């Protein structure tokens, strides 16, 4: 069974340049762990994709629409459906001094910004520099070795995955509570100072609104504990011999009375049972989901 547009899937893949066999993107740690491109700080895991939503290259998007879950895929993508054909008009030669203070530091292959565009330095000589504003892989045919591991069906899977798509957190950090058409999302403290957090939250709202349209309101919760409250300074005074005796004489009957009351008073016993029952019922209406 093929996928329909808008399906949320988990895709496992390694993408290479056809001519050079260079890996430029992968979700598989084993494919790069012995290479210079391995990033030990990166978490290699299947990627969440909305099929046909333009989240990936057009060639890959088109291929996924005709693919099946758990079926190995070998996808060849031509330049026009990948990073485009090379455009010679996007290659410029400029005076080296236009690069400013870093003019003497750049080398061939470096990525530089000029006129709010990113380009690759192709040649330096005679006080001039050639900058290529084409994409690094423009004109290249790509090969994807991929497999759709899963199509997300449950609401819980969709909410969790869409939140993680925007935030660098693990499943255990995704905590939310859905009540009717409201979704309360509790943000972990580790992301409070994340750059662009407001934009990220807006992105989460856009994604969830599209894939779970019954949610109408989104509430982001940030909890800041008060760590400045001073501890109470408690002083313990040892009782005198007479005080200790008086204390024991007063407390013993009271403790005995409590035991008798707890053991014999059926009315109080009944009340305790009712209280326990109410607590359990309340618990059923607690947060719909707290990720462990």
ABEGO torsion letter per residue (X at the ends): XBBBBGBBBBBBBBBBBAAAGBBABBABAAAAAABAABBAABBBBBBBBBBGAGABBAAAAAAAAABBBGBBBBBBBBAAABAEBBBAAABBBBBAAAAEAAAAABBBGBBBBBGGBBBBBABBEGGBBBBBABBAABGBBBBBBBBBABBBABAAAAAAAAAAAABBBBAAABBBBBBEABBBBBBBAAAAABBGAAAAAAAAAAAAAAABAABABBBBBBBBBBAABBBBBBBBBBBBAAAAAAAAAAAAAAAAAAAAAAAABAAAAAAAAAAAAAAAAAAAABBABBBX
